[in-house]
Amino acid sequence: MKPTRTSKAWMREHINDPFVQKAKREGYRSRASYKLMEIDDRDRLLKSGLSVVDLGASPGGWCQVARQRMGKQGKVVGIDLLPMEPLDGVMFVQGDFREAEVYSHLKELLQNRPADLVLSDLAPNISGVVLYDQARAAELWELALGFAQEVLGEEGKFLVKVFHGADFEPFVRLMRATFQRVVTRKPAASRDRSPEVYLLGSGLKALALGENV
């Protein structure tokens, strides 16, 4: 298929992106690594000894940051439909996090203990049909939130990428119904024109606690 003018423009922007160039220089797998770094600098999410689950982990940029900032203590588990090149100190499960087999494997890796932090940088494959893409994205947010409720402990935290649009405010209300505190973050590595922001929920409310707690 011949590249379109739009795809060529995106590729030029991507190649010239300062965070893409910085990631190459500093050995990070993704420019998204810097988004998590900035949020962690502000909110102190990644502490030694925690159990962290990264949804949509491939190619591994967030897992890489989590492992570095936590040191050798604690667990980092990545989950993705796509394969991911191995990372030292990171456990990886390839599959759909909604499936019972994947969930069971994760629980084994966590030694049947609650997770402390769930990260979700999930985004759907873009079809170009705006309303469809928005609906698919919102579905992923809700699925990730439901997963977080199942695996997090009472003091657990959930960081999720969302997009401004018709489904944004309803999802914020859902987050506030689930967590005691919800804040919005827009790291510098998120392009200014991008509608993406990150929601950080902390402290599961009693009615939202999963059966694992």
N, CA and C atoms as a LAMMPS dump frame, in Angstrom:
ITEM: TIMESTEP
0
ITEM: NUMBER OF ATOMS
639
ITEM: BOX BOUNDS ff ff ff
-5.0000000000000000e+02 5.0000000000000000e+02
-5.0000000000000000e+02 5.0000000000000000e+02
-5.0000000000000000e+02 5.0000000000000000e+02
ITEM: ATOMS id mol type element x y z
1 1 1 N 0.847 -1.195 0
2 1 2 C 0 0 0
3 1 3 C 0.886 1.249 0
4 2 1 N 0.595 2.187 -0.885
5 2 2 C 1.382 3.405 -0.975
6 2 3 C 1.116 4.307 0.221
7 3 1 N 2.166 4.829 0.87
8 3 2 C 1.958 5.699 2.029
9 3 3 C 1.159 6.941 1.649
10 4 1 N 0.232 7.341 2.51
11 4 2 C -0.557 8.537 2.272
12 4 3 C 0.215 9.769 2.714
13 5 1 N -0.27 10.93 2.309
14 5 2 C 0.365 12.177 2.717
15 5 3 C 0.327 12.328 4.237
16 6 1 N -0.794 11.892 4.839
17 6 2 C -0.928 11.983 6.293
18 6 3 C 0.07 11.086 7.008
19 7 1 N 0.22 9.838 6.5
20 7 2 C 1.149 8.906 7.14
21 7 3 C 2.587 9.371 7
22 8 1 N 2.918 9.978 5.839
23 8 2 C 4.267 10.515 5.649
24 8 3 C 4.543 11.654 6.621
25 9 1 N 3.542 12.518 6.807
26 9 2 C 3.697 13.645 7.731
27 9 3 C 3.88 13.145 9.153
28 10 1 N 3.107 12.1 9.521
29 10 2 C 3.232 11.54 10.87
30 10 3 C 4.623 10.955 11.071
31 11 1 N 5.13 10.26 10.048
32 11 2 C 6.443 9.646 10.168
33 11 3 C 7.54 10.7 10.319
34 12 1 N 7.441 11.781 9.555
35 12 2 C 8.419 12.861 9.687
36 12 3 C 8.383 13.459 11.088
37 13 1 N 7.151 13.684 11.592
38 13 2 C 7.013 14.245 12.936
39 13 3 C 7.574 13.291 13.981
40 14 1 N 7.305 11.997 13.797
41 14 2 C 7.768 10.999 14.758
42 14 3 C 9.295 10.949 14.784
43 15 1 N 9.902 10.911 13.619
44 15 2 C 11.363 10.821 13.542
45 15 3 C 12.027 12.041 14.162
46 16 1 N 11.422 13.208 13.953
47 16 2 C 12.006 14.456 14.452
48 16 3 C 11.587 14.783 15.883
49 17 1 N 10.722 13.965 16.458
50 17 2 C 10.242 14.209 17.82
51 17 3 C 11.416 14.161 18.798
52 18 1 N 11.579 15.203 19.636
53 18 2 C 12.721 15.213 20.563
54 18 3 C 12.701 14.069 21.556
55 19 1 N 11.512 13.61 21.944
56 19 2 C 11.442 12.496 22.894
57 19 3 C 11.778 11.167 22.223
58 20 1 N 11.468 11.028 20.947
59 20 2 C 11.877 9.836 20.2
60 20 3 C 13.4 9.793 20.111
61 21 1 N 13.991 10.932 19.786
62 21 2 C 15.446 11.01 19.683
63 21 3 C 16.107 10.776 21.036
64 22 1 N 15.514 11.334 22.074
65 22 2 C 16.063 11.166 23.421
66 22 3 C 15.993 9.7 23.852
67 23 1 N 14.874 9.032 23.534
68 23 2 C 14.727 7.619 23.888
69 23 3 C 15.808 6.778 23.211
70 24 1 N 16.116 7.088 21.955
71 24 2 C 17.165 6.355 21.247
72 24 3 C 18.522 6.582 21.902
73 25 1 N 18.805 7.834 22.26
74 25 2 C 20.098 8.145 22.875
75 25 3 C 20.259 7.47 24.225
76 26 1 N 19.173 7.43 25.007
77 26 2 C 19.261 6.96 26.391
78 26 3 C 18.868 5.495 26.561
79 27 1 N 18.529 4.838 25.453
80 27 2 C 18.293 3.402 25.507
81 27 3 C 16.924 2.981 25.99
82 28 1 N 15.922 3.853 25.834
83 28 2 C 14.562 3.481 26.217
84 28 3 C 13.796 2.973 25.006
85 29 1 N 12.89 2.059 25.247
86 29 2 C 12.188 1.403 24.155
87 29 3 C 11.084 2.257 23.539
88 30 1 N 10.678 3.287 24.226
89 30 2 C 9.561 4.089 23.738
90 30 3 C 9.646 5.508 24.276
91 31 1 N 9.153 6.468 23.49
92 31 2 C 9.06 7.844 23.969
93 31 3 C 8.087 7.934 25.152
94 32 1 N 7.163 6.953 25.239
95 32 2 C 6.202 6.933 26.339
96 32 3 C 6.887 6.766 27.691
97 33 1 N 8.12 6.273 27.687
98 33 2 C 8.86 6.13 28.948
99 33 3 C 8.912 7.451 29.694
100 34 1 N 9.066 8.545 28.959
101 34 2 C 9.219 9.85 29.596
102 34 3 C 7.91 10.355 30.2
103 35 1 N 6.799 9.87 29.674
104 35 2 C 5.509 10.221 30.273
105 35 3 C 5.419 9.638 31.683
106 36 1 N 5.766 8.362 31.799
107 36 2 C 5.711 7.722 33.115
108 36 3 C 6.739 8.331 34.059
109 37 1 N 7.928 8.644 33.556
110 37 2 C 8.94 9.259 34.415
111 37 3 C 8.437 10.566 35.022
112 38 1 N 7.831 11.403 34.18
113 38 2 C 7.361 12.702 34.669
114 38 3 C 6.249 12.543 35.699
115 39 1 N 5.321 11.623 35.429
116 39 2 C 4.237 11.394 36.391
117 39 3 C 4.796 10.832 37.69
118 40 1 N 5.76 9.927 37.576
119 40 2 C 6.368 9.36 38.78
120 40 3 C 7.159 10.405 39.568
121 41 1 N 7.839 11.307 38.871
122 41 2 C 8.557 12.383 39.567
123 41 3 C 7.605 13.196 40.445
124 42 1 N 6.394 13.365 39.959
125 42 2 C 5.411 14.18 40.686
126 42 3 C 4.665 13.393 41.751
127 43 1 N 4.297 12.144 41.423
128 43 2 C 3.386 11.396 42.295
129 43 3 C 4.025 10.235 43.043
130 44 1 N 5.305 9.967 42.798
131 44 2 C 6.033 8.933 43.543
132 44 3 C 5.307 7.591 43.529
133 45 1 N 5.072 7.089 42.335
134 45 2 C 4.34 5.835 42.187
135 45 3 C 5.229 4.613 42.34
136 46 1 N 6.457 4.701 41.837
137 46 2 C 7.316 3.536 41.694
138 46 3 C 8.308 3.447 42.847
139 47 1 N 7.925 2.682 43.854
140 47 2 C 8.736 2.545 45.055
141 47 3 C 9.247 1.108 45.179
142 48 1 N 10.403 0.969 45.769
143 48 2 C 11.01 -0.341 45.943
144 48 3 C 10.068 -1.288 46.677
145 49 1 N 9.968 -2.518 46.174
146 49 2 C 9.185 -3.543 46.852
147 49 3 C 7.751 -3.671 46.388
148 50 1 N 7.286 -2.789 45.505
149 50 2 C 5.903 -2.844 45.044
150 50 3 C 5.702 -3.942 44.005
151 51 1 N 4.434 -4.303 43.807
152 51 2 C 4.039 -5.19 42.716
153 51 3 C 3.297 -4.346 41.681
154 52 1 N 3.842 -4.277 40.47
155 52 2 C 3.319 -3.409 39.419
156 52 3 C 2.889 -4.253 38.226
157 53 1 N 1.694 -3.958 37.694
158 53 2 C 1.197 -4.636 36.503
159 53 3 C 1.006 -3.595 35.409
160 54 1 N 1.584 -3.853 34.241
161 54 2 C 1.533 -2.929 33.113
162 54 3 C 0.702 -3.546 31.998
163 55 1 N -0.494 -2.978 31.749
164 55 2 C -1.366 -3.459 30.679
165 55 3 C -0.987 -2.788 29.361
166 56 1 N -0.905 -3.576 28.302
167 56 2 C -0.473 -3.032 27.022
168 56 3 C 1.007 -2.705 27.058
169 57 1 N 1.788 -3.616 27.606
170 57 2 C 3.183 -3.334 27.967
171 57 3 C 4.121 -3.178 26.776
172 58 1 N 3.901 -3.91 25.691
173 58 2 C 4.826 -3.887 24.553
174 58 3 C 4.9 -2.481 23.939
175 59 1 N 6.1 -2.014 23.606
176 59 2 C 7.398 -2.705 23.514
177 59 3 C 8.177 -2.77 24.823
178 60 1 N 7.648 -2.2 25.907
179 60 2 C 8.296 -2.362 27.192
180 60 3 C 8.816 -1.085 27.833
181 61 1 N 8.487 0.073 27.263
182 61 2 C 9.005 1.329 27.805
183 61 3 C 8.628 1.588 29.252
184 62 1 N 7.372 1.312 29.587
185 62 2 C 6.935 1.558 30.972
186 62 3 C 7.498 0.512 31.931
187 63 1 N 7.552 -0.738 31.495
188 63 2 C 8.154 -1.788 32.333
189 63 3 C 9.611 -1.451 32.628
190 64 1 N 10.296 -0.934 31.619
191 64 2 C 11.695 -0.562 31.738
192 64 3 C 11.875 0.511 32.81
193 65 1 N 11.044 1.538 32.772
194 65 2 C 11.112 2.617 33.759
195 65 3 C 10.772 2.092 35.154
196 66 1 N 9.731 1.278 35.245
197 66 2 C 9.322 0.739 36.543
198 66 3 C 10.446 -0.064 37.181
199 67 1 N 11.078 -0.92 36.378
200 67 2 C 12.16 -1.76 36.919
201 67 3 C 13.346 -0.91 37.363
202 68 1 N 13.697 0.076 36.581
203 68 2 C 14.827 0.939 36.933
204 68 3 C 14.561 1.715 38.207
205 69 1 N 13.376 2.269 38.315
206 69 2 C 13.084 3.144 39.456
207 69 3 C 12.792 2.375 40.737
208 70 1 N 12.362 1.128 40.618
209 70 2 C 12.088 0.317 41.795
210 70 3 C 13.323 -0.433 42.28
211 71 1 N 14.363 -0.474 41.464
212 71 2 C 15.52 -1.267 41.828
213 71 3 C 15.216 -2.752 41.689
214 72 1 N 15.92 -3.566 42.431
215 72 2 C 15.771 -5.011 42.302
216 72 3 C 14.622 -5.585 43.12
217 73 1 N 14.051 -4.784 44.009
218 73 2 C 12.994 -5.276 44.886
219 73 3 C 11.63 -5.086 44.237
220 74 1 N 10.709 -6.005 44.529
221 74 2 C 9.356 -5.904 44
222 74 3 C 9.195 -6.652 42.688
223 75 1 N 7.982 -6.593 42.141
224 75 2 C 7.656 -7.328 40.918
225 75 3 C 7.137 -6.365 39.855
226 76 1 N 7.546 -6.599 38.622
227 76 2 C 7.009 -5.883 37.47
228 76 3 C 6.52 -6.925 36.481
229 77 1 N 5.215 -6.88 36.179
230 77 2 C 4.62 -7.84 35.249
231 77 3 C 3.978 -7.07 34.102
232 78 1 N 4.398 -7.359 32.88
233 78 2 C 3.796 -6.763 31.695
234 78 3 C 2.843 -7.745 31.037
235 79 1 N 1.74 -7.211 30.516
236 79 2 C 0.752 -8.032 29.794
237 79 3 C 0.446 -7.347 28.467
238 80 1 N 0.445 -8.12 27.383
239 80 2 C 0.103 -7.544 26.084
240 80 3 C -0.274 -8.655 25.113
241 81 1 N -1.146 -8.312 24.16
242 81 2 C -1.45 -9.246 23.077
243 81 3 C -0.241 -9.45 22.172
244 82 1 N 0.576 -8.406 22.059
245 82 2 C 1.759 -8.462 21.207
246 82 3 C 2.958 -9.019 21.981
247 83 1 N 3.909 -9.598 21.288
248 83 2 C 5.124 -10.065 21.972
249 83 3 C 5.959 -8.886 22.46
250 84 1 N 6.841 -9.15 23.411
251 84 2 C 7.737 -8.131 23.93
252 84 3 C 9.104 -8.74 24.145
253 85 1 N 10.137 -8.065 23.666
254 85 2 C 11.495 -8.537 23.892
255 85 3 C 11.781 -8.575 25.392
256 86 1 N 12.478 -9.615 25.88
257 86 2 C 12.71 -9.749 27.322
258 86 3 C 13.414 -8.532 27.923
259 87 1 N 13.041 -8.231 29.151
260 87 2 C 13.681 -7.183 29.947
261 87 3 C 14.13 -7.794 31.263
262 88 1 N 15.343 -7.531 31.649
263 88 2 C 15.874 -8.077 32.89
264 88 3 C 15.016 -7.628 34.071
265 89 1 N 14.554 -8.597 34.856
266 89 2 C 13.781 -8.289 36.042
267 89 3 C 12.313 -8.046 35.793
268 90 1 N 11.85 -8.245 34.558
269 90 2 C 10.447 -8.03 34.205
270 90 3 C 9.827 -9.353 33.75
271 91 1 N 8.696 -9.706 34.326
272 91 2 C 7.955 -10.884 33.897
273 91 3 C 6.914 -10.458 32.867
274 92 1 N 6.721 -11.275 31.846
275 92 2 C 5.819 -10.889 30.765
276 92 3 C 4.835 -12.01 30.47
277 93 1 N 3.571 -11.628 30.283
278 93 2 C 2.516 -12.566 29.912
279 93 3 C 1.923 -12.093 28.593
280 94 1 N 2.027 -12.904 27.555
281 94 2 C 1.427 -12.537 26.277
282 94 3 C 0.016 -13.096 26.21
283 95 1 N -0.947 -12.215 26.018
284 95 2 C -2.332 -12.638 25.963
285 95 3 C -3.265 -11.493 26.307
286 96 1 N -4.551 -11.802 26.338
287 96 2 C -5.606 -10.841 26.63
288 96 3 C -5.871 -10.83 28.135
289 97 1 N -5.706 -9.677 28.763
290 97 2 C -5.846 -9.623 30.226
291 97 3 C -7.254 -9.955 30.693
292 98 1 N -8.216 -9.98 29.766
293 98 2 C -9.588 -10.329 30.144
294 98 3 C -9.792 -11.835 30.255
295 99 1 N -8.866 -12.623 29.712
296 99 2 C -9.046 -14.068 29.679
297 99 3 C -8.643 -14.718 30.999
298 100 1 N -9.39 -15.74 31.383
299 100 2 C -9.186 -16.396 32.672
300 100 3 C -7.78 -16.985 32.793
301 101 1 N -7.267 -17.545 31.713
302 101 2 C -5.944 -18.172 31.756
303 101 3 C -4.859 -17.132 32.029
304 102 1 N -4.968 -15.971 31.386
305 102 2 C -3.996 -14.898 31.592
306 102 3 C -4.1 -14.361 33.015
307 103 1 N -5.326 -14.164 33.477
308 103 2 C -5.539 -13.665 34.838
309 103 3 C -4.973 -14.639 35.868
310 104 1 N -5.195 -15.932 35.643
311 104 2 C -4.686 -16.947 36.566
312 104 3 C -3.155 -16.944 36.593
313 105 1 N -2.544 -16.8 35.425
314 105 2 C -1.077 -16.752 35.344
315 105 3 C -0.552 -15.537 36.098
316 106 1 N -1.218 -14.404 35.925
317 106 2 C -0.81 -13.197 36.638
318 106 3 C -0.87 -13.395 38.145
319 107 1 N -1.948 -13.999 38.622
320 107 2 C -2.09 -14.216 40.063
321 107 3 C -0.967 -15.095 40.596
322 108 1 N -0.561 -16.071 39.799
323 108 2 C 0.557 -16.92 40.194
324 108 3 C 1.846 -16.109 40.295
325 109 1 N 2.075 -15.245 39.317
326 109 2 C 3.287 -14.425 39.326
327 109 3 C 3.294 -13.465 40.519
328 110 1 N 2.113 -13.018 40.913
329 110 2 C 1.993 -12.133 42.07
330 110 3 C 1.908 -12.915 43.384
331 111 1 N 2.006 -14.234 43.274
332 111 2 C 1.919 -15.127 44.443
333 111 3 C 0.601 -14.924 45.18
334 112 1 N -0.475 -14.722 44.385
335 112 2 C -1.833 -14.553 44.901
336 112 3 C -1.961 -13.413 45.913
337 113 1 N -1.134 -12.399 45.725
338 113 2 C -1.217 -11.194 46.559
339 113 3 C -1.709 -10.028 45.72
340 114 1 N -2.332 -9.033 46.347
341 114 2 C -2.814 -7.883 45.584
342 114 3 C -1.666 -7.107 44.944
343 115 1 N -1.937 -6.498 43.805
344 115 2 C -0.977 -5.591 43.184
345 115 3 C -1.042 -4.23 43.877
346 116 1 N 0.045 -3.487 43.793
347 116 2 C 0.095 -2.145 44.376
348 116 3 C -0.193 -1.062 43.349
349 117 1 N 0.113 -1.351 42.084
350 117 2 C -0.043 -0.348 41.037
351 117 3 C -0.376 -1.035 39.72
352 118 1 N -1.425 -0.553 39.058
353 118 2 C -1.759 -1.008 37.709
354 118 3 C -1.579 0.169 36.76
355 119 1 N -0.804 -0.061 35.702
356 119 2 C -0.562 0.938 34.677
357 119 3 C -1.283 0.525 33.399
358 120 1 N -1.88 1.49 32.711
359 120 2 C -2.533 1.179 31.44
360 120 3 C -2.272 2.294 30.436
361 121 1 N -1.479 1.974 29.428
362 121 2 C -1.228 2.888 28.322
363 121 3 C -1.919 2.355 27.072
364 122 1 N -2.997 1.608 27.298
365 122 2 C -3.711 0.961 26.205
366 122 3 C -4.354 1.977 25.265
367 123 1 N -4.366 1.644 23.987
368 123 2 C -5.076 2.429 22.986
369 123 3 C -5.483 1.471 21.868
370 124 1 N -6.659 1.679 21.266
371 124 2 C -7.1 0.774 20.193
372 124 3 C -6.369 1.045 18.894
373 125 1 N -6.388 0.078 18.002
374 125 2 C -5.919 0.316 16.64
375 125 3 C -6.873 1.306 15.985
376 126 1 N -6.329 2.357 15.415
377 126 2 C -7.149 3.418 14.869
378 126 3 C -7.696 3.028 13.493
379 127 1 N -9.024 3.129 13.342
380 127 2 C -9.674 2.802 12.076
381 127 3 C -9.86 4.034 11.213
382 128 1 N -9.854 5.218 11.85
383 128 2 C -10.131 6.447 11.126
384 128 3 C -11.569 6.886 11.238
385 129 1 N -12.425 6.006 11.756
386 129 2 C -13.828 6.35 12.007
387 129 3 C -13.905 6.882 13.439
388 130 1 N -14.072 8.186 13.576
389 130 2 C -13.875 8.848 14.861
390 130 3 C -14.761 8.275 15.954
391 131 1 N -16.053 8.169 15.699
392 131 2 C -16.968 7.701 16.74
393 131 3 C -16.659 6.263 17.158
394 132 1 N -16.317 5.433 16.194
395 132 2 C -15.965 4.044 16.495
396 132 3 C -14.694 3.983 17.328
397 133 1 N -13.683 4.756 16.927
398 133 2 C -12.41 4.759 17.654
399 133 3 C -12.588 5.273 19.079
400 134 1 N -13.418 6.294 19.26
401 134 2 C -13.674 6.818 20.599
402 134 3 C -14.347 5.766 21.47
403 135 1 N -15.308 5.065 20.897
404 135 2 C -16.023 4.038 21.656
405 135 3 C -15.088 2.891 22.051
406 136 1 N -14.211 2.482 21.122
407 136 2 C -13.266 1.41 21.42
408 136 3 C -12.284 1.838 22.51
409 137 1 N -11.827 3.079 22.446
410 137 2 C -10.907 3.568 23.47
411 137 3 C -11.579 3.559 24.835
412 138 1 N -12.808 4.059 24.91
413 138 2 C -13.528 4.108 26.179
414 138 3 C -13.772 2.706 26.735
415 139 1 N -14.012 1.763 25.832
416 139 2 C -14.201 0.371 26.268
417 139 3 C -12.925 -0.153 26.934
418 140 1 N -11.771 0.18 26.36
419 140 2 C -10.503 -0.256 26.942
420 140 3 C -10.277 0.373 28.317
421 141 1 N -10.644 1.654 28.486
422 141 2 C -10.487 2.295 29.799
423 141 3 C -11.29 1.545 30.85
424 142 1 N -12.532 1.23 30.487
425 142 2 C -13.407 0.569 31.458
426 142 3 C -12.933 -0.846 31.765
427 143 1 N -12.446 -1.547 30.744
428 143 2 C -11.918 -2.891 30.97
429 143 3 C -10.697 -2.839 31.887
430 144 1 N -9.824 -1.869 31.645
431 144 2 C -8.627 -1.724 32.477
432 144 3 C -9.006 -1.369 33.908
433 145 1 N -10 -0.514 34.069
434 145 2 C -10.467 -0.151 35.415
435 145 3 C -11.034 -1.368 36.137
436 146 1 N -11.836 -2.166 35.431
437 146 2 C -12.382 -3.373 36.04
438 146 3 C -11.286 -4.335 36.459
439 147 1 N -10.268 -4.462 35.617
440 147 2 C -9.121 -5.314 35.95
441 147 3 C -8.424 -4.787 37.199
442 148 1 N -8.206 -3.475 37.259
443 148 2 C -7.545 -2.876 38.422
444 148 3 C -8.314 -3.144 39.701
445 149 1 N -9.626 -3.046 39.632
446 149 2 C -10.447 -3.328 40.814
447 149 3 C -10.249 -4.756 41.302
448 150 1 N -10.032 -5.669 40.366
449 150 2 C -9.882 -7.074 40.728
450 150 3 C -8.536 -7.371 41.38
451 151 1 N -7.482 -6.689 40.952
452 151 2 C -6.138 -7.086 41.385
453 151 3 C -5.509 -6.165 42.426
454 152 1 N -6.003 -4.924 42.551
455 152 2 C -5.378 -3.984 43.472
456 152 3 C -5.754 -4.249 44.924
457 153 1 N -4.837 -3.899 45.816
458 153 2 C -5.133 -3.889 47.236
459 153 3 C -5.794 -2.578 47.625
460 154 1 N -6.138 -2.448 48.876
461 154 2 C -6.898 -1.289 49.362
462 154 3 C -6.178 0.027 49.11
463 155 1 N -4.852 0.035 49.238
464 155 2 C -4.077 1.263 49.022
465 155 3 C -3.515 1.356 47.604
466 156 1 N -4.007 0.508 46.722
467 156 2 C -3.477 0.458 45.364
468 156 3 C -3.775 1.697 44.537
469 157 1 N -3.003 1.838 43.445
470 157 2 C -3.154 2.981 42.547
471 157 3 C -3.307 2.491 41.111
472 158 1 N -3.987 3.32 40.309
473 158 2 C -4.285 2.964 38.924
474 158 3 C -4.023 4.184 38.048
475 159 1 N -3.095 4.035 37.079
476 159 2 C -2.771 5.1 36.138
477 159 3 C -3.212 4.662 34.753
478 160 1 N -4.077 5.458 34.112
479 160 2 C -4.651 5.045 32.839
480 160 3 C -4.636 6.201 31.843
481 161 1 N -4.273 5.884 30.594
482 161 2 C -4.332 6.868 29.52
483 161 3 C -5.747 6.959 28.995
484 162 1 N -6.256 8.177 28.893
485 162 2 C -7.591 8.413 28.345
486 162 3 C -7.497 9.56 27.345
487 163 1 N -8.613 9.807 26.664
488 163 2 C -8.648 10.866 25.664
489 163 3 C -9.858 11.763 25.894
490 164 1 N -9.659 13.055 25.759
491 164 2 C -10.782 13.983 25.844
492 164 3 C -11.761 13.7 24.709
493 165 1 N -13.043 13.754 25.04
494 165 2 C -14.089 13.479 24.074
495 165 3 C -15.383 13.211 24.817
496 166 1 N -16.353 12.674 24.118
497 166 2 C -17.678 12.464 24.702
498 166 3 C -17.654 11.51 25.885
499 167 1 N -16.723 10.562 25.882
500 167 2 C -16.694 9.545 26.944
501 167 3 C -15.798 9.927 28.116
502 168 1 N -15.136 11.068 28.033
503 168 2 C -14.165 11.431 29.063
504 168 3 C -14.815 11.698 30.416
505 169 1 N -15.775 12.605 30.472
506 169 2 C -16.39 12.966 31.751
507 169 3 C -17.112 11.79 32.408
508 170 1 N -17.864 10.971 31.648
509 170 2 C -18.467 9.788 32.291
510 170 3 C -17.427 8.86 32.911
511 171 1 N -16.264 8.726 32.243
512 171 2 C -15.238 7.849 32.808
513 171 3 C -14.6 8.479 34.037
514 172 1 N -14.422 9.786 34.044
515 172 2 C -13.907 10.462 35.241
516 172 3 C -14.852 10.213 36.422
517 173 1 N -16.149 10.291 36.183
518 173 2 C -17.115 10.024 37.258
519 173 3 C -16.999 8.582 37.743
520 174 1 N -16.773 7.672 36.811
521 174 2 C -16.6 6.265 37.188
522 174 3 C -15.342 6.082 38.03
523 175 1 N -14.276 6.754 37.654
524 175 2 C -13.04 6.697 38.435
525 175 3 C -13.265 7.246 39.842
526 176 1 N -13.985 8.348 39.939
527 176 2 C -14.233 8.956 41.245
528 176 3 C -15.151 8.105 42.117
529 177 1 N -15.984 7.298 41.473
530 177 2 C -16.822 6.378 42.227
531 177 3 C -16.024 5.178 42.724
532 178 1 N -14.863 4.947 42.109
533 178 2 C -14.038 3.781 42.418
534 178 3 C -12.906 4.103 43.39
535 179 1 N -12.318 5.297 43.244
536 179 2 C -11.15 5.67 44.038
537 179 3 C -11.432 6.88 44.922
538 180 1 N -10.726 6.932 46.021
539 180 2 C -10.894 8.038 46.95
540 180 3 C -10.338 9.338 46.394
541 181 1 N -9.305 9.235 45.567
542 181 2 C -8.675 10.429 44.99
543 181 3 C -8.368 10.176 43.526
544 182 1 N -8.743 11.124 42.679
545 182 2 C -8.489 11.024 41.24
546 182 3 C -7.921 12.353 40.763
547 183 1 N -6.761 12.302 40.084
548 183 2 C -6.139 13.509 39.549
549 183 3 C -5.822 13.306 38.073
550 184 1 N -5.695 14.412 37.357
551 184 2 C -5.374 14.392 35.927
552 184 3 C -3.933 14.839 35.72
553 185 1 N -3.23 14.149 34.833
554 185 2 C -1.853 14.501 34.517
555 185 3 C -1.685 14.61 32.991
556 186 1 N -0.947 15.629 32.56
557 186 2 C -0.622 15.818 31.147
558 186 3 C 0.885 16.026 31.048
559 187 1 N 1.654 14.937 30.937
560 187 2 C 3.116 15.07 30.904
561 187 3 C 3.597 15.777 29.65
562 188 1 N 4.776 16.358 29.731
563 188 2 C 5.341 17.109 28.607
564 188 3 C 5.558 16.23 27.38
565 189 1 N 5.794 14.939 27.58
566 189 2 C 6.015 14.03 26.456
567 189 3 C 4.736 13.729 25.684
568 190 1 N 3.576 14.108 26.22
569 190 2 C 2.333 14.025 25.452
570 190 3 C 2.286 15.224 24.511
571 191 1 N 2.126 14.967 23.228
572 191 2 C 2.115 16.067 22.269
573 191 3 C 0.982 17.041 22.579
574 192 1 N 1.253 18.328 22.408
575 192 2 C 0.284 19.366 22.754
576 192 3 C -1.046 19.179 22.033
577 193 1 N -0.976 18.767 20.774
578 193 2 C -2.213 18.627 20.006
579 193 3 C -2.96 17.332 20.312
580 194 1 N -2.328 16.443 21.067
581 194 2 C -2.967 15.167 21.387
582 194 3 C -4.022 15.355 22.475
583 195 1 N -5.181 14.702 22.32
584 195 2 C -6.216 14.788 23.357
585 195 3 C -5.958 13.866 24.546
586 196 1 N -4.826 13.169 24.538
587 196 2 C -4.572 12.218 25.622
588 196 3 C -4.184 12.925 26.915
589 197 1 N -4.695 12.382 28.015
590 197 2 C -4.266 12.756 29.358
591 197 3 C -4.226 11.468 30.169
592 198 1 N -3.695 11.562 31.365
593 198 2 C -3.636 10.389 32.239
594 198 3 C -4.426 10.672 33.516
595 199 1 N -5.215 9.689 33.916
596 199 2 C -5.945 9.763 35.177
597 199 3 C -5.258 8.839 36.181
598 200 1 N -5.051 9.362 37.377
599 200 2 C -4.431 8.585 38.45
600 200 3 C -5.409 8.464 39.601
601 201 1 N -5.831 7.233 39.853
602 201 2 C -6.726 6.959 40.979
603 201 3 C -5.954 6.274 42.089
604 202 1 N -6.245 6.662 43.322
605 202 2 C -5.568 6.037 44.467
606 202 3 C -6.563 5.792 45.589
607 203 1 N -6.376 4.676 46.287
608 203 2 C -7.229 4.328 47.417
609 203 3 C -8.588 3.819 46.973
610 204 1 N -8.697 2.512 46.767
611 204 2 C -9.986 1.949 46.355
612 204 3 C -11.031 2.167 47.439
613 205 1 N -12.202 2.599 47.009
614 205 2 C -13.313 2.704 47.944
615 205 3 C -13.79 1.312 48.324
616 206 1 N -14.419 1.194 49.473
617 206 2 C -14.761 -0.127 50.025
618 206 3 C -15.597 -0.96 49.057
619 207 1 N -16.567 -0.365 48.391
620 207 2 C -17.438 -1.112 47.507
621 207 3 C -16.752 -1.537 46.23
622 208 1 N -15.571 -0.946 45.949
623 208 2 C -14.861 -1.257 44.716
624 208 3 C -13.795 -2.322 44.9
625 209 1 N -13.532 -2.733 46.118
626 209 2 C -12.464 -3.681 46.368
627 209 3 C -12.764 -5.032 45.744
628 210 1 N -11.765 -5.628 45.105
629 210 2 C -11.922 -6.939 44.502
630 210 3 C -11.916 -8.026 45.561
631 211 1 N -12.236 -9.229 45.133
632 211 2 C -12.32 -10.367 46.056
633 211 3 C -10.974 -10.79 46.592
634 212 1 N -9.879 -10.305 45.942
635 212 2 C -8.544 -10.754 46.359
636 212 3 C -8.101 -10.104 47.644
637 213 1 N -8.761 -9.02 48.09
638 213 2 C -8.307 -8.275 49.257
639 213 3 C -8.922 -8.855 50.525
